[in-house]
Amino acid sequence: MRTTPNLLLLTGYYRKSQSMGQANVKRIYGDWTLSGLKGWKEVLLQYSIQPIQQFGYTSGKNATDSALIIDAMDLLYLKDKRKK
């Protein structure tokens, strides 16, 4: 698991997302209680990314993946409701 920000990679993702339109929701998932993730704070502020807390209660489980999928489904549902 990478615990320090890769600014080159993040900048590339940011530019690519801008070329596809405006990103209204910017989130990053992780266990922000880990000391190794402290370096992300300034990067998240710079890019206005909302950190989503996912505690690492168990190893090898995909709780973060599940949370991301649920959030994506919520966003799709909200988008669909706004069209009606």
C-alpha positions in Angstrom: 0.0 0.0 0.0 1.4 3.4 -1.0 1.2 5.8 1.9 2.9 8.9 0.4 1.2 11.0 -2.2 2.4 10.5 -5.8 1.9 14.0 -7.1 2.8 13.2 -10.7 0.2 10.4 -10.8 -2.5 12.5 -9.0 -1.9 15.5 -11.3 -2.3 13.2 -14.3 -5.6 11.9 -13.0 -6.8 15.4 -12.2 -5.9 16.7 -15.8 -7.6 13.7 -17.4 -10.8 14.2 -15.3 -10.8 17.9 -16.3 -10.6 17.0 -20.0 -13.7 14.9 -19.6 -15.8 17.6 -17.8 -16.2 19.0 -14.4 -15.7 16.7 -11.4 -18.5 17.5 -8.9 -17.5 14.8 -6.4 -13.9 14.2 -5.5 -13.3 11.6 -2.8 -10.4 9.4 -1.6 -10.9 6.4 0.6 -8.5 5.2 3.3 -7.8 4.7 6.9 -6.8 8.2 7.8 -5.9 7.3 11.3 -2.7 5.7 10.0 0.3 7.9 10.5 1.6 7.0 7.1 -1.3 8.9 5.4 -0.6 12.2 7.2 1.3 13.4 4.1 -1.9 13.4 2.1 -3.5 16.3 4.0 -1.9 19.1 1.9 -2.6 17.3 -1.3 -6.2 16.8 -0.5 -6.6 20.4 0.4 -4.9 21.5 -2.8 -7.2 19.4 -5.0 -10.3 19.8 -2.9 -10.6 16.1 -2.4 -12.8 14.8 0.5 -11.2 12.0 2.5 -13.5 9.2 3.4 -12.6 7.2 6.5 -12.5 3.4 6.2 -11.0 1.8 9.3 -8.8 -1.2 8.7 -10.5 -3.6 11.1 -9.5 -6.7 9.1 -6.8 -7.5 6.6 -7.6 -8.8 3.2 -11.2 -7.5 3.2 -12.6 -5.1 0.7 -14.5 -2.7 2.9 -13.1 0.3 1.1 -14.1 -1.2 -2.3 -17.6 -1.8 -1.0 -17.9 1.7 0.4 -16.8 3.2 -2.9 -19.4 1.1 -4.8 -22.2 2.1 -2.5 -21.2 5.8 -2.8 -21.2 5.5 -6.6 -24.6 3.9 -6.6 -25.9 6.6 -4.3 -24.5 9.3 -6.7 -26.1 7.5 -9.7 -29.5 7.3 -7.9 -29.4 11.0 -7.0 -28.5 12.0 -10.5 -31.4 9.9 -11.9 -33.8 11.5 -9.4 -32.8 15.0 -10.3 -33.6 14.3 -14.0 -37.2 13.5 -13.2 
